[in-house]
């Protein structure tokens, strides 16, 4: 009976013990999810007893990337200290310990807090590699069934992976409840890890870094050269190997390596579990990487310097991939690519083959020791280290048995870092992943995915190589759009519209497709969801399709295109069924305007939304200015002053500066999202939540907004007020003359045109004003130059 009860376990308040870098950021991310947090640390010896925690909270405001989705999230974090506030732990459903990685310190803290924990509270240690069973030994017997490890990756807001590690005594239903909270409430991707040193991601990731360091030295390559090889060139983050070490902190890296040194004495790779001499020397002199502004790399002015082992000094960083190796990496067939790397005599190619080979060897030998199955290893490396594909996926894609044969040859020839033989299962299989599951070396069987209710909310979860994506059914398809559905109850009522254009850019064919999809939804369904399976929601207007018409000078045709854009936005807003925008990644320009016109948007937290038209010398003209004017009128009607400028001044700045939100919650602050738009923490739950919202609206007899015809506008005096801001900026050298012209056009559109202040107009009037201002800007050589420059270089031009 305990399992279903715990699955409904409500985590209303969280306590975080330890206000260091990780503890404070875990608290911040709980606040991002609207979870109340109490952040504990030691009482200060002098002055304000909460000074340690308050300093940590002040530090959150300065960190980049920002751990807080919006500044007001800070108000959800309460300060506490161990001397005065331990009784407050009784208010908390989940307590996360996040102090320094010292077993004795952690045990001491457990003894102090245990008497104050609720009898049903979950107690978890955020550790990167200490034994969970050894930590559990420091808990009273009554607490051990509710204790586990929970390893957030840094920075907690942005890194998807959380490793969840039980002890021998941890209640299984408690883990399900905690995984549900981590997944849906905090938006994390969970891997259940074994209680082994450094768990899954750090065990494999740090070995990969140590292997890279070994082969760097063996082949005489530069650190910057290796980073050029081990970043995007092989599907890994730009920080690659040595920059990653600097970002993590060289001292932190050494700590993780030492855990492997101390805890894995009989490991076949044990002799490599040590810090290279140069790394230990950097740490000894305090060059710890990014946090001390010097490590493997150092910045001198604008020049990036890299440590050169030959000279024991820093030189200009200029590492690059050799042309012949670039040609190999450009090969699309994974099997041919790996074969060419192995066959090449170029040191860079030898390095890459050796790195792939030794990581394959390592994960094959250790699979049963470090993970429940190969899927957990691959997901851990994707989510924790940013690899596009995990090691088992990479191996399988390159030809499992062929690569296994190469590994066996290299082991026999003494070329591998260890002479440990490959396990027998490697030669009995054709890959680690199949549709039925992923290989578990410990169980000697395929292991299917877990089936928590939280997982069912992910209609299209991330897949590993060999898994089959969920089938979809096409209802109607145009040149650049597809209307489709899933064969389930929700799919029968709320189909999905997706754009097929690159980056979901909006051109005439997309506009035509949006209106056709809405017409079909009105005729045959209860609702419609606009959602993109891959990439951004939309980067806005397709400039490639506009440019030829612009260069021809056919402004009448351009006026028709912009009118079509406006009418598509209006169709979204006034459709007879709810049209829900399901947003992740980016919604820029026209994409943002589609979102603004949706009666409800469902938006992943990490969504970056903005009206960016000013960057190419234009203003929003897909109804964005009209919507802001309408919202300003409504705000004014319910205010004491009846003045729409109270709302317009902030949104004017958002448009004029082409501001893009730093999160979905920030987009609500900027007015780009409505207060009742829904923020979803896990992007893979977005479609599920959007469909449910759409159907709920339909079932509640939702009706579309009526065309507004009594909109109060700021008119001439509003334009003059906004223009005063521009004069100061122009005279201060902050904006150019054309920036001024663009921003003034936005002011005119927001204020309803050059008419009497307080005039009442219709939506159509506002659309015509913004369209006229847009076309006038298109006629200027400065805007045409900005559009051409953006098209040619991908960068904005300030002229």
NUMI-847525 format. One line per 8 residues: number of its first residue (from 1); for each residue x, y, z negated of C-alpha. Coordinates in steps of 0.001 Angstrom, whole numbers, always signed. Layout:
N
NUM	X:Y:Z; ...;
//
This chain:
799
1	+0:+0:+0; +2909:+2393:-609; +3860:+2678:+3075; +725:+4418:+4428; +534:+6625:+1346; +4098:+7846:+1850; +3479:+8481:+5534; +1012:+11150:+4393;
9	+3505:+12519:+1882; +3233:+16302:+2064; +6456:+18256:+1751; +5233:+21665:+647; +8405:+22965:-959; +12062:+22034:-551; +14973:+22651:-2906; +18497:+22876:-1511;
17	+21304:+22385:-3996; +24388:+24305:-2897; +24439:+27665:-1135; +27548:+27025:+943; +27621:+27227:+4736; +25529:+24089:+5279; +23201:+24451:+2316; +22252:+28037:+3159;
25	+21645:+27161:+6819; +19538:+24106:+5959; +17449:+26400:+3760; +17215:+28887:+6634; +15945:+26247:+9039; +13318:+25088:+6560; +12199:+28722:+6440; +12121:+28772:+10260;
33	+9557:+25974:+9972; +7443:+27940:+7457; +8546:+25694:+4607; +9056:+27375:+1245; +12613:+26830:-47; +14379:+27253:-3356; +18146:+27631:-2866; +20289:+26726:-5892;
41	+23901:+27286:-6803; +26032:+27894:-9863; +25243:+30888:-12002; +27789:+33664:-11500; +30129:+34122:-14467; +29629:+37895:-14521; +26871:+40282:-13486; +23871:+39003:-11568;
49	+23569:+35269:-12330; +22152:+34716:-8811; +25005:+36546:-7086; +26354:+33411:-5365; +23029:+32611:-3712; +22337:+36251:-2842; +25714:+36501:-1096; +24861:+33366:+862;
57	+21533:+34872:+1953; +23251:+38095:+2993; +25673:+35977:+4998; +22781:+34396:+6924; +21977:+37821:+8391; +25465:+38116:+9869; +26064:+34627:+11249; +26090:+34029:+15000;
65	+24315:+32186:+16421; +21583:+33377:+14072; +20399:+30667:+11660; +17137:+32571:+11085; +14515:+32631:+13840; +13435:+36079:+12605; +14728:+38277:+9801; +11502:+37928:+7800;
73	+12146:+34187:+7360; +14530:+35177:+4584; +11541:+35983:+2360; +10655:+32265:+2294; +13936:+31421:+536; +13878:+31890:-3220; +17073:+32220:-5276; +17854:+29977:-8225;
81	+20767:+28824:-10369; +21449:+25652:-12318; +21646:+27370:-15722; +18196:+28953:-15651; +16017:+27318:-13017; +16324:+23523:-13129; +12694:+23230:-14233; +11694:+24627:-10828;
89	+12841:+21382:-9241; +9588:+19937:-10509; +7787:+22117:-7934; +9665:+20519:-5021; +8685:+17525:-2927; +12111:+17195:-1278; +15460:+18033:-2872; +18527:+18145:-602;
97	+21942:+18200:-2234; +24489:+19993:-26; +27531:+20701:-2193; +31178:+19995:-1330; +32208:+16496:-250; +33467:+15371:-3655; +31947:+12188:-5074; +32633:+13238:-8685;
105	+31064:+16681:-8192; +28001:+15159:-6610; +27577:+12598:-9387; +27914:+15348:-11973; +25182:+17357:-10284; +22900:+14307:-9998; +23100:+13747:-13746; +22161:+17380:-14331;
113	+19166:+17559:-11969; +17685:+14046:-12217; +15620:+14698:-15403; +13873:+17610:-13669; +12817:+15881:-10437; +9209:+14904:-9884; +8470:+11201:-10139; +7532:+11069:-6439;
121	+10077:+13553:-5045; +12531:+12536:-2339; +16179:+13178:-3257; +18695:+13312:-382; +22387:+14076:-37; +23597:+16023:+2987; +26948:+14318:+3432; +28991:+13900:+6585;
129	+30513:+10591:+5600; +30559:+9681:+1908; +29114:+6288:+1028; +25394:+6571:+306; +25481:+3474:-1876; +28341:+4942:-3918; +26412:+8214:-4224; +23299:+6282:-5283;
137	+25322:+4770:-8119; +25360:+8249:-9668; +21540:+8341:-9806; +19410:+6911:-12626; +17800:+3566:-11782; +14389:+5226:-11539; +15618:+7581:-8794; +17508:+5177:-6554;
145	+14511:+4016:-4528; +13863:+7684:-3639; +17476:+8537:-2781; +19044:+8528:+684; +21564:+10340:+2866; +20497:+13002:+5349; +23266:+14410:+7544; +22427:+17643:+9344;
153	+24811:+18730:+12076; +26194:+22258:+12097; +24572:+24672:+12881; +21351:+23075:+11547; +18983:+25320:+13496; +20453:+24474:+16894; +21906:+20964:+16571; +19261:+18372:+17269;
161	+20770:+15418:+15418; +20014:+14421:+11842; +21375:+11087:+10630; +19183:+9387:+8045; +21036:+6857:+5892; +19429:+4578:+3304; +21153:+2963:+353; +20479:-663:-545;
169	+17684:+544:-2849; +15980:+3171:-688; +12264:+2583:-178; +11538:+1976:+3518; +8274:+3943:+3457; +10110:+6929:+1988; +12445:+6921:+4995; +9449:+6915:+7325;
177	+7973:+9895:+5490; +11249:+11800:+5581; +11849:+11024:+9262; +8341:+12298:+10042; +9095:+15574:+8232; +12492:+15958:+9896; +11040:+15265:+13337; +7772:+17178:+13447;
185	+8231:+19867:+10807; +11922:+20656:+11311; +12130:+19636:+14980; +15060:+17272:+14595; +16031:+14107:+16448; +16698:+11372:+13923; +19088:+8447:+14127; +18862:+5845:+11356;
193	+22476:+5203:+10427; +24276:+2480:+8501; +26179:+3291:+5333; +29563:+3233:+7003; +32332:+5869:+6890; +31312:+8972:+8893; +28122:+7186:+10008; +27500:+7122:+13797;
201	+28152:+10431:+15555; +31219:+11553:+13622; +32672:+8045:+13684; +32539:+7860:+17478; +32994:+11582:+18139; +36038:+11965:+15925; +37575:+8805:+17356; +37054:+10282:+20818;
209	+38854:+13451:+19709; +41707:+11428:+18181; +41971:+9384:+21383; +42095:+12615:+23403; +44851:+13939:+21129; +46818:+10716:+21485; +46612:+10716:+25291; +47294:+14461:+25453;
217	+50639:+13885:+23777; +51387:+10650:+25642; +50884:+12276:+29054; +52349:+15679:+28195; +49206:+17677:+28942; +48350:+21105:+27550; +45493:+21592:+25111; +43767:+23990:+27515;
225	+44288:+21509:+30362; +42561:+18790:+28348; +39687:+21133:+27516; +39243:+21806:+31237; +39004:+18038:+31739; +36762:+17117:+28800; +34051:+19797:+29073; +31346:+20191:+31735;
233	+33618:+18402:+34248; +32605:+15121:+32577; +29197:+16158:+31243; +30260:+17485:+27863; +29960:+20914:+26205; +32116:+23879:+27229; +33909:+23637:+23877; +35311:+20283:+25098;
241	+37885:+18802:+22668; +40231:+21359:+21148; +37800:+24271:+21174; +35345:+22004:+19372; +37998:+21312:+16753; +38460:+25054:+16266; +34718:+25646:+15994; +34220:+22799:+13501;
249	+37258:+23897:+11511; +40584:+22085:+11604; +40401:+21503:+7845; +36935:+19964:+8213; +38219:+17741:+11008; +41092:+16605:+8799; +38635:+15785:+6007; +36581:+13581:+8325;
257	+39737:+11887:+9631; +40939:+11275:+6062; +37660:+9508:+5276; +38454:+7089:+8103; +42043:+6733:+6891; +40980:+5938:+3345; +37897:+3850:+3995; +38889:+1808:+7049;
265	+42264:+245:+6188; +41672:-2933:+8220; +40252:-1215:+11307; +41973:-2246:+14585; +42492:+1467:+15368; +43621:+2367:+11849; +47046:+3680:+12883; +45336:+6426:+14894;
273	+43255:+7597:+11930; +45724:+10305:+11006; +46261:+13937:+11756; +48813:+14728:+14462; +51792:+16590:+13042; +50857:+19824:+14809; +47304:+19700:+13427; +48461:+19218:+9848;
281	+50945:+22064:+10309; +48213:+24451:+11486; +46066:+23593:+8477; +49017:+23988:+6091; +49577:+27549:+7260; +45874:+28439:+7133; +45196:+28462:+10865; +41883:+26624:+10545;
289	+40281:+27582:+13841; +37452:+29965:+14608; +36752:+30887:+10974; +40331:+32184:+10495; +40578:+33546:+14074; +43485:+31222:+14855; +43822:+27485:+15331; +44517:+25606:+18540;
297	+43400:+28842:+20213; +43889:+32459:+19218; +42475:+35630:+20702; +44812:+38560:+21351; +42643:+41453:+22462; +40713:+40059:+25404; +43269:+37370:+26192; +42746:+33830:+24905;
305	+45996:+32201:+23808; +46564:+28494:+23287; +49157:+26681:+21192; +52013:+25264:+23272; +53682:+22323:+21535; +56865:+22631:+23603; +57553:+26181:+22400; +55643:+25967:+19098;
313	+54063:+29288:+20005; +50930:+30624:+21681; +50756:+31264:+25430; +48039:+32509:+27777; +45323:+29896:+28231; +45050:+28915:+31876; +44265:+25200:+31924; +42583:+23899:+35063;
321	+41562:+20630:+36677; +43837:+19624:+39556; +42230:+19650:+43011; +42584:+15917:+43577; +41025:+15193:+40176; +38230:+17679:+40902; +37521:+15748:+44079; +37210:+12517:+42084;
329	+34914:+14123:+39503; +32726:+15506:+42281; +31906:+11929:+43335; +28252:+11253:+42457; +28498:+7472:+42254; +29625:+6700:+38654; +31154:+3386:+39705; +33290:+4944:+42438;
337	+34248:+7831:+40166; +35556:+5626:+37362; +37333:+3338:+39836; +39069:+6343:+41424; +40171:+7700:+38032; +41645:+4309:+37117; +43453:+3990:+40446; +44893:+7520:+40526;
345	+48478:+8190:+39413; +47748:+11838:+38572; +48270:+12409:+34813; +44881:+14124:+34490; +43096:+11174:+36086; +45093:+8744:+33945; +44062:+10756:+30905; +40355:+10583:+31743;
353	+40403:+6866:+32534; +42256:+6157:+29289; +39830:+8282:+27289; +36735:+6616:+28761; +38302:+3165:+28437; +39338:+3509:+24815; +35988:+4924:+23738; +34181:+2075:+25555;
361	+36478:-390:+23815; +35892:+1220:+20421; +32085:+1316:+20561; +31860:-2239:+21870; +34007:-3654:+19062; +32346:-1550:+16356; +28705:-1558:+17503; +27596:-4030:+14840;
369	+29466:-2109:+12127; +28295:+1429:+12836; +24790:+1323:+14333; +21607:-683:+14536; +21852:-730:+18341; +23544:+863:+21359; +20696:+3381:+21780; +21543:+4915:+18391;
377	+25167:+5410:+19451; +24237:+7031:+22742; +21624:+9320:+21208; +23974:+10260:+18377; +26588:+11407:+20877; +24027:+13284:+22963; +22363:+15026:+20044; +25354:+15470:+17752;
385	+28187:+16178:+20201; +26294:+17430:+23253; +27348:+14653:+25644; +25027:+14380:+28666; +25266:+10599:+28482; +26410:+8372:+25663; +29333:+5951:+25980; +27210:+2839:+26584;
393	+25154:+4675:+29214; +28307:+5907:+30961; +29765:+2393:+30964; +26538:+816:+32227; +26129:+3388:+35013; +29681:+2672:+36200; +29045:-1077:+36535; +29005:-2968:+33257;
401	+30832:-6163:+34211; +33318:-4391:+36494; +34320:-2023:+33679; +34400:-4888:+31176; +36881:-6651:+33449; +39068:-3542:+33655; +38994:-3231:+29870; +40045:-6858:+29439;
409	+42931:-6351:+31883; +44144:-3218:+30085; +43872:-4889:+26667; +45911:-7855:+27912; +48505:-5502:+29418; +48870:-3533:+26164; +47624:-286:+27696; +44735:+249:+25266;
417	+45059:+1916:+21883; +44145:-1377:+20171; +44568:-5023:+21132; +41231:-6016:+19556; +39413:-8349:+21979; +36087:-7320:+23410; +33190:-9146:+21711; +31692:-12064:+23611;
425	+28318:-10329:+24075; +29945:-7793:+26409; +30578:-10516:+29007; +27146:-12102:+28547; +25200:-8995:+29485; +24772:-6594:+32393; +24389:-3538:+30188; +23550:-2316:+26706;
433	+20119:-967:+27620; +17050:-2497:+29241; +13396:-1534:+29465; +12719:-3921:+26563; +15245:-2301:+24245; +18915:-1716:+23486; +21469:-4276:+22382; +21957:-4823:+18676;
441	+25259:-6570:+18004; +24309:-7305:+14389; +20981:-8912:+15347; +22308:-10359:+18644; +19107:-9198:+20328; +17522:-6274:+22109; +16045:-3779:+19687; +12941:-1859:+20817;
449	+12269:+1723:+19790; +10754:+2401:+16388; +7057:+3245:+16417; +6344:+5932:+13839; +3233:+8067:+14466; +5590:+11051:+14869; +7227:+9303:+17829; +3854:+8902:+19560;
457	+3584:+12707:+19657; +6523:+12732:+22092; +4760:+11870:+25331; +8007:+12079:+27288; +10816:+11361:+24803; +14458:+11351:+25789; +15345:+8061:+27428; +18557:+6129:+27679;
465	+19702:+4586:+30929; +17588:+1522:+31692; +14421:+2720:+29982; +11346:+3338:+32118; +9699:+6764:+32009; +6006:+6973:+31319; +3854:+6727:+34446; +1929:+9771:+35639;
473	-866:+10133:+38163; -892:+12896:+40783; -4251:+14628:+41189; -3168:+17156:+43809; +178:+18379:+45088; +1179:+21527:+46938; +4517:+22617:+48387; +5831:+23942:+45049;
481	+3381:+22676:+42420; +2012:+19372:+41210; -1235:+18818:+39309; -1024:+15532:+37452; -2230:+13633:+34437; -1525:+10735:+32106; -3782:+7705:+31981; -5078:+8359:+28477;
489	-8106:+10008:+26874; -6512:+13466:+26690; -5267:+13189:+30254; -8793:+12572:+31474; -9773:+15997:+30127; -6652:+18192:+30321; -4384:+17691:+33355; -953:+19299:+33663;
497	+299:+21768:+36250; +4067:+21760:+36876; +6162:+23872:+39252; +8577:+22141:+41625; +10555:+25251:+42541; +14133:+25681:+41323; +14124:+26955:+37728; +10318:+27050:+38081;
505	+10617:+30363:+39938; +7334:+31894:+41048; +6794:+32600:+44745; +3750:+32717:+47038; +3379:+28908:+47103; +3407:+28717:+43295; +847:+31530:+43077; -1363:+29716:+45554;
513	-903:+26480:+43616; -1811:+28064:+40268; -5115:+29332:+41608; -5911:+26036:+43314; -5119:+24066:+40123; -7362:+26340:+38071; -10190:+25900:+40574; -9822:+22117:+40377;
521	-9686:+22199:+36570; -12848:+24314:+36457; -14579:+21827:+38747; -13386:+18482:+37361; -11864:+18889:+33879; -12242:+20590:+30494; -8870:+22385:+30326; -5513:+22857:+32029;
529	-1956:+22890:+30660; +968:+24539:+32482; +4142:+22675:+31466; +7487:+21933:+33078; +8975:+18447:+32450; +12492:+19740:+33151; +14191:+23101:+32734; +12612:+26429:+31861;
537	+8925:+27318:+31849; +9811:+29891:+34516; +12588:+32388:+35225; +10079:+34673:+36952; +9613:+35862:+40504; +11467:+34036:+43262; +13669:+36868:+44555; +14887:+34719:+47450;
545	+11392:+34705:+48883; +10900:+38442:+48325; +14279:+39575:+49691; +13607:+39031:+53446; +10333:+40966:+53241; +12077:+43707:+51287; +14891:+43940:+53839; +12333:+44209:+56635;
553	+10771:+47211:+54889; +7285:+45681:+55043; +6013:+47196:+51807; +2410:+46420:+52652; +3281:+42740:+52667; +5085:+43180:+49344; +2033:+44911:+47923; -40:+41875:+48919;
561	+2463:+39516:+47230; +2334:+41533:+43996; -1454:+41647:+44164; -1478:+37856:+44543; +766:+37618:+41477; -1624:+39795:+39474; -4640:+37799:+40597; -2934:+34526:+39597;
569	-2287:+35980:+36121; -5895:+37136:+35935; -7055:+33673:+37023; -5154:+32173:+34073; -6758:+34643:+31676; -10323:+34511:+32970; -10578:+30855:+34000; -13729:+29074:+32885;
577	-11582:+26419:+31165; -8757:+27187:+28703; -5416:+27374:+30535; -2667:+26705:+28003; +958:+27703:+28645; +3286:+25115:+27087; +6653:+26873:+26885; +10178:+25751:+26216;
585	+13571:+27093:+27173; +12982:+30345:+29128; +9904:+32286:+30138; +11213:+35406:+31850; +9622:+38128:+33954; +6616:+36686:+35764; +6894:+33526:+33681; +6441:+35657:+30569;
593	+3437:+37369:+32207; +1774:+33996:+32825; +2285:+33214:+29132; +848:+36583:+28098; -2297:+35908:+30140; -2853:+32421:+28771; -5639:+32403:+26150; -3225:+30424:+23992;
601	+433:+29578:+24361; +2078:+26622:+22651; +5768:+27425:+22406; +8852:+25530:+21240; +10812:+27464:+18614; +13916:+27613:+20798; +12235:+29531:+23595; +13661:+32740:+24984;
609	+10959:+34993:+26344; +11147:+38443:+27889; +10078:+40905:+30558; +13450:+41343:+32237; +12444:+43156:+35416; +14364:+46300:+34417; +17550:+44316:+35037; +16815:+44445:+38763;
617	+15396:+47963:+38721; +11725:+46987:+38476; +8916:+46893:+35930; +6549:+44041:+35040; +3807:+44006:+37669; +2208:+40588:+37274; -122:+42097:+34692; +2427:+42460:+31899;
625	+2135:+46252:+31572; -1647:+45952:+31852; -1772:+43426:+29017; +318:+45645:+26746; -1908:+48635:+27526; -4979:+46548:+26730; -3504:+45293:+23459; -2513:+48839:+22516;
633	-6092:+49987:+23089; -7481:+47221:+20903; -4968:+47972:+18166; -5848:+51656:+18320; -9592:+51008:+18083; -9096:+49222:+14757; -6590:+51729:+13345; -7142:+54899:+11364;
641	-5349:+57131:+13903; -6954:+55622:+17027; -3589:+56157:+18732; -2350:+53451:+21147; +1168:+54894:+20893; +1579:+53142:+17537; +1778:+49929:+19530; +3235:+51158:+22798;
649	+6495:+52673:+21563; +7957:+49328:+20486; +6802:+47421:+23577; +8072:+50205:+25811; +11546:+49665:+24369; +11189:+45914:+24888; +10443:+46467:+28591; +12904:+49292:+29207;
657	+15792:+47403:+27591; +14757:+44066:+29175; +14853:+42511:+25704; +14617:+38734:+25488; +13414:+37087:+22298; +15853:+35013:+20269; +13140:+32530:+19314; +9421:+31970:+19732;
665	+8794:+33656:+16386; +10845:+36641:+17534; +8693:+36770:+20685; +5670:+37156:+18425; +7403:+40059:+16681; +8086:+41704:+20044; +4446:+41337:+21051; +5273:+38986:+23916;
673	+3354:+36190:+22193; +59:+36623:+20391; -150:+36099:+16618; -2322:+32991:+17085; -17:+31382:+19665; +1317:+28103:+18311; +5008:+27550:+17545; +6164:+23925:+17768;
681	+9461:+22909:+16196; +10224:+19830:+18322; +10233:+20543:+22060; +9318:+16934:+22876; +6035:+17354:+20973; +5119:+20411:+23029; +2901:+18715:+25616; +1030:+16696:+22986;
689	+243:+19812:+20942; -682:+21839:+24040; -3147:+19227:+25290; -4715:+18884:+21847; -5083:+22667:+21566; -6627:+22870:+25026; -9163:+20157:+24265; -9976:+21617:+20845;
697	-10678:+24983:+22467; -12928:+23345:+25045; -14766:+21403:+22322; -15332:+24580:+20318; -17299:+26152:+23169; -14442:+28525:+23963; -15258:+31225:+26481; -12759:+33262:+28508;
705	-12126:+36924:+27879; -14420:+39203:+29810; -12929:+41700:+32229; -12268:+44790:+30123; -13634:+48082:+31436; -13360:+50393:+28433; -9636:+50476:+27765; -8389:+53611:+26017;
713	-5025:+54728:+27427; -2302:+57052:+26186; -2175:+58953:+29495; +0:+62014:+30080; +858:+62746:+26473; +1905:+59128:+25959; +4142:+59291:+29015; +5679:+62518:+27693;
721	+6329:+60955:+24294; +8095:+57963:+25824; +9976:+60206:+28215; +11450:+62126:+25281; +13110:+58899:+24138; +14586:+58486:+27618; +15947:+62034:+27784; +17951:+61461:+24608;
729	+19295:+58164:+25911; +20243:+59659:+29283; +21970:+62663:+27725; +23810:+60349:+25358; +25153:+58374:+28313; +23289:+55241:+27255; +21305:+54945:+30495; +21855:+55957:+34112;
737	+19594:+58182:+36169; +18047:+55124:+37787; +17575:+53424:+34420; +15640:+56562:+33505; +13485:+56282:+36598; +12737:+52593:+35990; +11872:+53182:+32352; +9649:+56139:+33203;
745	+7764:+53941:+35670; +7185:+51481:+32820; +5909:+54363:+30674; +3445:+55384:+33371; +2155:+51824:+33719; +1850:+51303:+29948; +31:+54606:+29477; -2476:+54050:+32254;
753	-1073:+56545:+34737; -913:+60321:+34942; -4407:+60851:+33543; -5948:+62537:+30538; -4956:+61067:+27196; -7770:+58971:+25714; -9294:+58208:+29109; -11149:+54917:+29457;
761	-10141:+52659:+32339; -10580:+49089:+33570; -8110:+46212:+33847; -8147:+46652:+37616; -7151:+50309:+37248; -4168:+49307:+35114; -3151:+46609:+37588; -3181:+49117:+40418;
769	-1094:+51602:+38428; +1601:+49051:+37595; +1631:+47704:+41143; +2027:+51215:+42593; +4939:+51952:+40246; +6536:+48616:+41153; +6310:+49265:+44898; +7685:+52793:+44496;
777	+10724:+51354:+42723; +11176:+48722:+45448; +11528:+51537:+47970; +14545:+53031:+46175; +18053:+52116:+47411; +19201:+51682:+43793; +16630:+48966:+43055; +17327:+47285:+46389;
785	+21029:+47262:+45502; +20271:+45741:+42096; +18184:+42978:+43633; +20862:+42201:+46237; +23610:+42153:+43600; +21625:+39809:+41357; +20930:+37513:+44302; +24567:+37489:+45426;
793	+26359:+37286:+42074; +23789:+36195:+39505; +24724:+39237:+37423; +22911:+42549:+36851; +24158:+45747:+38467; +24081:+48997:+36507; +23871:+51824:+39028;
//
